Amino acid sequence: MLTDRQGNALPGATAETLALYNSAIDAFNIYRGDPIAPLDQAIEVAPDFTMARIARTYLFALATEPAAAIAAKADLATAKESRLDDREASHVAALALLLAGEWSAAGLALDRHNLRYPNDLLALQAGHLIDFYRANARNLRDRLARVLPRWSPDMPGRSIAQGMYAFGLEETGDYVRAEETGRQALDQQPLDCWAHHAVAHVMEMQGRAQDGIGWMTAREPYWSGDDNLFKVHNWWHLTLCHLDLGQTQEVLALYDGPIRKERSAVALDMIDASALLWRLTLTGQDVGERWQELATAWDQHADGTLYPFNDWHAVMAYLGAGRDDRVEELLTTLRATRDQSETATWARRTGLPLVEGFVAFWRGDYTTATERLHPVRFIANTFGGSHAQRDIIDWTLTEAALRGGHRDLAEGLAHERLALKPHSPINRDFLRRATAPAKEELKIA
């Protein structure tokens, strides 16, 4: 029987379809190239090659987009009817949980899977992304820590596992080891966008904006190619560095250039765009008509049910574009959520107060904004992205406290932010405004 590069059996594969499968997994590993097309070809040639269908199901399911979720459910139904070995059946069970909105249960199922099949790179990456989507910092690290000792130094794909481990180390605050591990992974595979972005996260969290600009700029050829599916997110990281230095014109130029020039309809790219325009608005920038284009792009994804982290970012765009009808539709959907899936729980407990807080902020009701955002700011290990992505909550809360006259809260939050990034001009300005005489406190740098 044919196997993948790590020695896992691939029932139903042929020499031709194995090459296609390897090409797809390589593309997925480094987020470069199209992983779907070769899987489509492999499934067409060998319909009984179930791992090819399983891989495609993961790619669709992890897109957090409604149309992709429908395609994933169709693939899963076909896979369930197939003759499955133990590893395939384990994957199918995890996917069934994921597509039912039970992200943590799916992550746990893949924990057990990874212990039985420690060299299953597809499972490790899918599990790592599930940990990311549910913001489980500890498991972002420990999923890899549990299995890396069982990867020999010369096993194909080990650097990909190291790159994931680097990100987990960063999200758990082990910045020195995270940067070292990420750089080591890149020494083996310079095109690994995830490892590259793990090091960028370290610099963001440490407030090393100039280092971050140098890191991103020097390595741009490795992560900014046209076939790079992660390029917008890495451009976003570069904008965060410029934004922290108060270089808003550079940020606007990057937004109009590589971030939104292609009008990407990928949810991850639109999340970055929404968050960036919101941050720019918080600094007092007029972003003009940019909101309108982005809001239109969100229409095909924001449904209030699939993944509330996306809906929250869509609301930012709808508010900016004056699309109050869409804001109210999403609020109604979030408030009406009644099922007991984990995704629905996220929507009720976290997504809804986040949306309500941002809506209140945009409409000038700063007291309500602080009341909604203060209790839900600690959403790590609940759902949604990285520390860098979630920082927009604290930033908005601090701004709401300043504008609403809640000076004690604003000053406390400013001190908290400065303890982490003492050289950030934005954070220093927060403290200046929080402690300034009343007539100056609303002045934005």
Solvent accessible surface area in square Angstrom, and as a share of the most:
residue,aa,sasa,rsa
1,M,166,0.74
2,L,66,0.33
3,T,57,0.33
4,D,18,0.09
5,R,119,0.43
6,Q,27,0.12
7,G,52,0.50
8,N,16,0.08
9,A,39,0.30
10,L,1,0.01
11,P,29,0.18
12,G,40,0.39
13,A,17,0.14
14,T,62,0.36
15,A,81,0.63
16,E,100,0.45
17,T,0,0.00
18,L,31,0.15
19,A,63,0.49
20,L,32,0.16
21,Y,5,0.02
22,N,21,0.11
23,S,57,0.37
24,A,1,0.01
25,I,20,0.10
26,D,58,0.30
27,A,9,0.07
28,F,13,0.06
29,N,9,0.05
30,I,22,0.11
31,Y,25,0.10
32,R,58,0.21
33,G,22,0.21
34,D,83,0.43
35,P,10,0.07
36,I,43,0.22
37,A,38,0.30
38,P,13,0.08
39,L,0,0.00
40,D,57,0.29
41,Q,91,0.41
42,A,0,0.00
43,I,14,0.07
44,E,143,0.64
45,V,77,0.44
46,A,11,0.08
47,P,89,0.56
48,D,114,0.59
49,F,1,0.00
50,T,6,0.03
51,M,0,0.00
52,A,0,0.00
53,R,30,0.11
54,I,1,0.00
55,A,1,0.01
56,R,38,0.14
57,T,0,0.00
58,Y,1,0.00
59,L,29,0.14
60,F,45,0.19
61,A,9,0.07
62,L,11,0.06
63,A,34,0.27
64,T,8,0.05
65,E,29,0.13
66,P,31,0.19
67,A,77,0.60
68,A,14,0.11
69,A,11,0.08
70,I,124,0.63
71,A,35,0.27
72,A,0,0.00
73,K,109,0.46
74,A,63,0.49
75,D,7,0.04
76,L,12,0.06
77,A,54,0.42
78,T,55,0.32
79,A,1,0.01
80,K,112,0.47
81,E,151,0.68
82,S,40,0.26
83,R,236,0.86
84,L,52,0.26
85,D,53,0.27
86,D,87,0.45
87,R,11,0.04
88,E,2,0.01
89,A,43,0.33
90,S,17,0.11
91,H,0,0.00
92,V,11,0.06
93,A,54,0.42
94,A,1,0.01
95,L,1,0.01
96,A,32,0.25
97,L,59,0.29
98,L,7,0.04
99,L,27,0.13
100,A,61,0.48
101,G,12,0.12
102,E,50,0.22
103,W,12,0.04
104,S,40,0.26
105,A,37,0.29
106,A,0,0.00
107,G,0,0.00
108,L,93,0.46
109,A,13,0.10
110,L,0,0.00
111,D,20,0.10
112,R,125,0.46
113,H,0,0.00
114,N,3,0.01
115,L,88,0.44
116,R,122,0.44
117,Y,51,0.19
118,P,11,0.07
119,N,27,0.14
120,D,1,0.01
121,L,4,0.02
122,L,6,0.03
123,A,0,0.00
124,L,0,0.00
125,Q,4,0.02
126,A,0,0.00
127,G,0,0.00
128,H,1,0.01
129,L,16,0.08
130,I,1,0.00
131,D,0,0.00
132,F,17,0.07
133,Y,36,0.14
134,R,23,0.08
135,A,3,0.02
136,N,36,0.18
137,A,11,0.09
138,R,168,0.61
139,N,14,0.07
140,L,2,0.01
141,R,66,0.24
142,D,23,0.12
143,R,0,0.00
144,L,0,0.00
145,A,40,0.31
146,R,95,0.35
147,V,2,0.01
148,L,15,0.07
149,P,113,0.71
150,R,141,0.52
151,W,7,0.02
152,S,47,0.31
153,P,125,0.79
154,D,123,0.64
155,M,41,0.18
156,P,67,0.42
157,G,23,0.22
158,R,61,0.22
159,S,15,0.10
160,I,13,0.07
161,A,0,0.00
162,Q,27,0.12
163,G,0,0.00
164,M,5,0.02
165,Y,33,0.12
166,A,0,0.00
167,F,0,0.00
168,G,0,0.00
169,L,0,0.00
170,E,0,0.00
171,E,7,0.03
172,T,46,0.26
173,G,40,0.38
174,D,43,0.22
175,Y,54,0.21
176,V,116,0.67
177,R,115,0.42
178,A,0,0.00
179,E,26,0.12
180,E,93,0.42
181,T,16,0.10
182,G,0,0.00
183,R,100,0.36
184,Q,80,0.36
185,A,0,0.00
186,L,6,0.03
187,D,113,0.59
188,Q,136,0.60
189,Q,52,0.23
190,P,50,0.31
191,L,56,0.28
192,D,1,0.01
193,C,1,0.01
194,W,10,0.04
195,A,0,0.00
196,H,3,0.01
197,H,1,0.01
198,A,0,0.00
199,V,0,0.00
200,A,6,0.05
201,H,1,0.00
202,V,0,0.00
203,M,5,0.02
204,E,23,0.10
205,M,39,0.18
206,Q,64,0.28
207,G,22,0.21
208,R,68,0.25
209,A,10,0.08
210,Q,120,0.53
211,D,70,0.36
212,G,1,0.01
213,I,32,0.16
214,G,39,0.37
215,W,25,0.09
216,M,1,0.00
217,T,78,0.45
218,A,80,0.62
219,R,40,0.14
220,E,58,0.26
221,P,100,0.63
222,Y,87,0.33
223,W,2,0.01
224,S,28,0.18
225,G,19,0.19
226,D,133,0.69
227,D,68,0.35
228,N,2,0.01
229,L,100,0.50
230,F,11,0.04
231,K,25,0.11
232,V,8,0.05
233,H,4,0.02
234,N,0,0.00
235,W,28,0.10
236,W,1,0.00
237,H,3,0.01
238,L,12,0.06
239,T,0,0.00
240,L,10,0.05
241,C,9,0.05
242,H,25,0.11
243,L,3,0.02
244,D,15,0.08
245,L,53,0.26
246,G,48,0.47
247,Q,57,0.26
248,T,19,0.11
249,Q,120,0.53
250,E,76,0.34
251,V,0,0.00
252,L,19,0.09
253,A,66,0.51
254,L,27,0.14
255,Y,4,0.02
256,D,68,0.35
257,G,19,0.18
258,P,47,0.30
259,I,2,0.01
260,R,1,0.01
261,K,148,0.63
262,E,119,0.53
263,R,134,0.49
264,S,20,0.13
265,A,44,0.34
266,V,79,0.45
267,A,1,0.01
268,L,47,0.23
269,D,12,0.06
270,M,0,0.00
271,I,10,0.05
272,D,0,0.00
273,A,0,0.00
274,S,0,0.00
275,A,3,0.02
276,L,0,0.00
277,L,0,0.00
278,W,2,0.01
279,R,4,0.01
280,L,0,0.00
281,T,38,0.22
282,L,4,0.02
283,T,23,0.13
284,G,51,0.49
285,Q,49,0.22
286,D,126,0.65
287,V,5,0.03
288,G,40,0.39
289,E,132,0.59
290,R,65,0.24
291,W,8,0.03
292,Q,71,0.31
293,E,46,0.21
294,L,0,0.00
295,A,1,0.00
296,T,89,0.52
297,A,16,0.12
298,W,0,0.00
299,D,62,0.32
300,Q,113,0.50
301,H,14,0.06
302,A,5,0.04
303,D,56,0.29
304,G,2,0.02
305,T,87,0.50
306,L,52,0.26
307,Y,4,0.01
308,P,2,0.01
309,F,4,0.02
310,N,5,0.03
311,D,2,0.01
312,W,0,0.00
313,H,1,0.00
314,A,0,0.00
315,V,0,0.00
316,M,0,0.00
317,A,0,0.00
318,Y,0,0.00
319,L,5,0.02
320,G,17,0.16
321,A,17,0.13
322,G,56,0.54
323,R,63,0.23
324,D,73,0.38
325,D,86,0.45
326,R,35,0.13
327,V,0,0.00
328,E,72,0.32
329,E,88,0.39
330,L,3,0.01
331,L,7,0.03
332,T,87,0.51
333,T,44,0.25
334,L,1,0.01
335,R,119,0.43
336,A,56,0.43
337,T,20,0.12
338,R,173,0.63
339,D,85,0.44
340,Q,146,0.65
341,S,22,0.14
342,E,36,0.16
343,T,7,0.04
344,A,5,0.04
345,T,29,0.17
346,W,9,0.03
347,A,4,0.03
348,R,73,0.27
349,R,175,0.64
350,T,7,0.04
351,G,0,0.00
352,L,28,0.14
353,P,21,0.13
354,L,0,0.00
355,V,1,0.00
356,E,31,0.14
357,G,0,0.00
358,F,0,0.00
359,V,10,0.06
360,A,10,0.08
361,F,10,0.04
362,W,87,0.31
363,R,120,0.44
364,G,39,0.38
365,D,65,0.34
366,Y,48,0.18
367,T,61,0.35
368,T,35,0.21
369,A,0,0.00
370,T,9,0.05
371,E,100,0.45
372,R,89,0.33
373,L,0,0.00
374,H,75,0.33
375,P,96,0.60
376,V,19,0.11
377,R,28,0.10
378,F,146,0.61
379,I,5,0.03
380,A,38,0.29
381,N,100,0.51
382,T,50,0.29
383,F,0,0.00
384,G,0,0.00
385,G,2,0.02
386,S,1,0.00
387,H,53,0.23
388,A,2,0.01
389,Q,5,0.02
390,R,19,0.07
391,D,40,0.21
392,I,0,0.00
393,I,1,0.00
394,D,29,0.15
395,W,13,0.05
396,T,0,0.00
397,L,0,0.00
398,T,0,0.00
399,E,2,0.01
400,A,0,0.00
401,A,0,0.00
402,L,2,0.01
403,R,65,0.24
404,G,29,0.28
405,G,41,0.39
406,H,63,0.28
407,R,77,0.28
408,D,128,0.66
409,L,44,0.22
410,A,0,0.00
411,E,61,0.27
412,G,41,0.39
413,L,6,0.03
414,A,0,0.00
415,H,93,0.41
416,E,74,0.33
417,R,26,0.10
418,L,27,0.13
419,A,85,0.66
420,L,120,0.60
421,K,31,0.13
422,P,71,0.45
423,H,143,0.64
424,S,4,0.03
425,P,45,0.28
426,I,26,0.13
427,N,3,0.02
428,R,119,0.44
429,D,18,0.09
430,F,4,0.02
431,L,45,0.22
432,R,93,0.34
433,R,4,0.01
434,A,3,0.02
435,T,74,0.43
436,A,8,0.06
437,P,84,0.53
438,A,78,0.60
439,K,184,0.78
440,E,74,0.33
441,E,20,0.09
442,L,96,0.48
443,K,138,0.58
444,I,55,0.28
445,A,95,0.74
